[in-house]
């Protein structure tokens, strides 16, 4: 159903949204969306760093030592 919207359809939708909500409301809404996206990206990056640091702490050193070779 939405495969055939095209550019004229998108422009019509944009005009209707602009008329209904007004320019000020849309700009503030887009600002909030931008802040949300930034916060989401920051959270994903922090989660990735946390997982990497946990994996680094759990990494086991498997190199043979001189004490193991003598036994």
C-alpha positions as CSV (number, residue, x, y, z in Angstrom):
1,X,0.0,0.0,0.0
2,X,2.8,2.5,0.9
3,X,5.0,1.3,-1.9
4,X,3.5,3.8,-4.4
5,X,3.4,7.0,-2.3
6,X,6.0,8.8,-4.3
7,X,7.3,12.4,-4.0
8,X,3.9,14.2,-4.5
9,X,2.3,12.0,-1.7
10,X,5.1,12.8,0.7
11,X,4.9,16.5,0.0
12,X,1.1,16.4,0.6
13,X,1.6,14.6,3.9
14,X,4.3,17.2,4.9
15,X,2.0,20.1,4.1
16,X,-0.9,18.6,6.0
17,X,1.3,18.0,9.1
18,X,2.7,21.6,8.8
19,X,-0.8,23.0,8.7
20,X,-2.1,20.9,11.6
21,X,0.8,21.4,14.0
22,X,2.4,24.6,13.0
23,X,6.1,25.4,12.4
24,X,7.0,26.1,16.0
25,X,5.5,22.8,17.3
26,X,7.2,20.8,14.6
27,X,10.6,22.3,15.2
28,X,10.4,21.7,18.9
29,X,9.3,18.1,18.2
30,X,12.2,17.5,15.9
31,X,14.6,18.9,18.5
32,X,13.3,16.4,21.0
33,X,13.6,13.6,18.4
34,X,17.2,14.7,17.8
35,X,18.0,14.7,21.6
36,X,16.4,11.2,21.9
37,X,18.5,9.8,19.0
38,X,21.7,11.3,20.5
39,X,20.8,9.8,23.9
40,X,20.1,6.4,22.4
41,X,23.4,6.4,20.5
42,X,25.3,7.4,23.7
43,X,23.6,4.6,25.6
44,X,24.5,2.1,22.9
45,X,28.1,3.2,22.9
46,X,28.3,3.1,26.7
47,X,26.8,-0.4,26.7
48,X,29.3,-1.6,24.1
49,X,32.2,-0.2,26.1
50,X,30.9,-1.9,29.3
51,X,30.6,-5.2,27.5
52,X,34.1,-4.9,26.0
53,X,35.6,-4.0,29.4
54,X,33.9,-7.0,31.0
55,X,35.1,-9.3,28.3
56,X,38.7,-7.9,28.8
57,X,38.5,-8.6,32.5
58,X,37.3,-12.1,32.0
59,X,40.0,-12.9,29.4
60,X,42.3,-15.5,30.7
61,X,46.1,-15.5,30.0
62,X,46.9,-18.9,28.5
63,X,50.6,-18.3,27.8
64,X,52.8,-21.0,29.4
65,X,55.0,-19.9,32.2
66,X,58.4,-21.3,33.2
67,X,57.0,-22.8,36.4
68,X,54.5,-25.0,34.4
69,X,57.3,-26.2,32.0
70,X,59.5,-27.4,34.9
71,X,56.8,-29.6,36.4
